[in-house]
Amino acid sequence: MQMGELNIEHGLEKSLMSKEFKKLWAANGNELSIQYSGTGSTTTALTQDGKEGIIGSIQYGFTSFSRFLVNNFEDSFRQKCIDVLLNRSSTIPKSSI
């Protein structure tokens, strides 16, 4: 094996590792976003690919609209449940579902 071959293999390995790390980072961010806001991350495509593109823009719009719905129609029940768990409220909320 010559030195040039080693550099090429090292570069490919680094590139694959970087791609896998970006996928892992995006998946983690997506899960955190679901826990925090009830919807996926708005920047998953940007984090994974480094660019947003048309599909990323459509996903961003869909996620933003989903967040609007969650925040306006489902968030109050979730917040009441958190308040009960943290002993900030003595009444258990009734589900609106």
JOBEL-V176047 format. One record per helix or strand of 2 or more residues. SS is the DSSP state (H for helix, E for strand). FROM is the first residue (numbers start at 0). TO is the last residue. If there is no record, write none. Layout:
ss=SS from=FROM to=TO
ss=SS from=FROM to=TO
This chain:
ss=H from=2 to=36
ss=H from=43 to=48
ss=H from=52 to=84
